[in-house]
Amino acid sequence: MLSLRTIVLVFAAITGLAVAFKAPQQSGAVSRRDVINKVGVSTVGAFIAQTTLVVADDEAPAAPVAPKKEKVDLGPAPDAASYKLKYEYYADAAQMVKNMRYATFMDKSTPDFEKIAISTKKQMIDFISYYRRFPNVSGKMSYSTLYTSVNVLAGHYASYGTKFPVPEKRRKRLAQEYAEIEKNLKKQR
C-alpha cells in the first residue's frame, strides 16, 4: 500500500510538471527559464511537504536495535605453564586450541588481556616452528586446520596488535575451525 508521503510527493511532482508545461498566455514559446523556475518551485514545495510528513509520521516503525553481544564464559585464564610445549603433538595441539579459544573470545575487559594475547601469539609461533619440520605431523588434517586458524589469529594480531579483541565475524570462523580441529584430534588425525 502506498504511504501518505509517497502520494503527496507524486501529486506535487505531477502538479509541478503540469504547471511548468501549461500553455503560456502571452507568447507561443515556453522559455527554459520558466520551466526551471516552475519545476524548482514545485520541487521545493514537495520537499517541504515531505519533511512535514516525516515529522508528523508517528506510525513509522522504530529502527531495529542491534542485539547485545552475549558474554562468553571463558572459565579460568590459562596459566604460564599452559603456554609451554610438551613436545607431544596431540597434547600440545589440544592445549594450543584451548589457549587460542580463550584468546579469541576475550573481551577488552578481561583481566590481563594483553598479557594473554602476547603469550598466545608466542605459543603459536613456537608450536608452528617446532611441528612444521615433521612430515608425519604436518600432513595431519588437525595440523593443517590448526595452521589455518593460527594464521587467522596471527593476522589479527599483526593488523590490530594484541590490545584489541577479535571481531565477531572472525570469532565465528575461528570457533568453527576449533571445533573441526578438536574433532580431528579425537580421531588422532
C-alpha positions, 0 to 999 in steps of 0.5 A, spaced: 500 500 500 502 506 498 504 511 504 501 518 505 508 521 503 509 517 497 502 520 494 503 527 496 510 527 493 507 524 486 501 529 486 506 535 487 511 532 482 505 531 477 502 538 479 509 541 478 510 538 471 503 540 469 504 547 471 511 548 468 508 545 461 501 549 461 500 553 455 503 560 456 498 566 455 502 571 452 507 568 447 507 561 443 514 559 446 515 556 453 522 559 455 527 554 459 527 559 464 520 558 466 520 551 466 526 551 471 523 556 475 516 552 475 519 545 476 524 548 482 518 551 485 514 545 485 520 541 487 521 545 493 514 545 495 514 537 495 520 537 499 517 541 504 511 537 504 515 531 505 519 533 511 512 535 514 510 528 513 516 525 516 515 529 522 508 528 523 509 520 521 508 517 528 506 510 525 513 509 522 516 503 525 522 504 530 529 502 527 531 495 529 536 495 535 542 491 534 542 485 539 547 485 545 553 481 544 552 475 549 558 474 554 562 468 553 564 464 559 571 463 558 572 459 565 579 460 568 585 464 564 590 459 562 596 459 566 604 460 564 605 453 564 599 452 559 603 456 554 609 451 554 610 445 549 610 438 551 613 436 545 607 431 544 603 433 538 596 431 540 597 434 547 600 440 545 595 441 539 589 440 544 592 445 549 594 450 543 586 450 541 584 451 548 589 457 549 587 460 542 579 459 544 580 463 550 584 468 546 579 469 541 573 470 545 576 475 550 573 481 551 577 488 552 575 487 559 578 481 561 583 481 566 590 481 563 588 481 556 594 483 553 598 479 557 594 473 554 594 475 547 602 476 547 603 469 550 598 466 545 601 469 539 608 466 542 605 459 543 603 459 536 609 461 533 613 456 537 608 450 536 608 452 528 616 452 528 617 446 532 611 441 528 612 444 521 619 440 520 615 433 521 612 430 515 608 425 519 605 431 523 604 436 518 600 432 513 595 431 519 588 434 517 588 437 525 595 440 523 593 443 517 586 446 520 590 448 526 595 452 521 589 455 518 586 458 524 593 460 527 594 464 521 587 467 522 589 469 529 596 471 527 593 476 522 589 479 527 594 480 531 599 483 526 593 488 523 590 490 530 596 488 535 594 484 541 590 490 545 584 489 541 579 483 541 577 479 535 571 481 531 565 477 531 565 475 524 572 472 525 570 469 532 565 465 528 570 462 523 575 461 528 570 457 533 568 453 527 575 451 525 576 449 533 571 445 533 573 441 526 580 441 529 578 438 536 574 433 532 580 431 528 584 430 534 579 425 537 580 421 531 588 422 532 588 425 525 
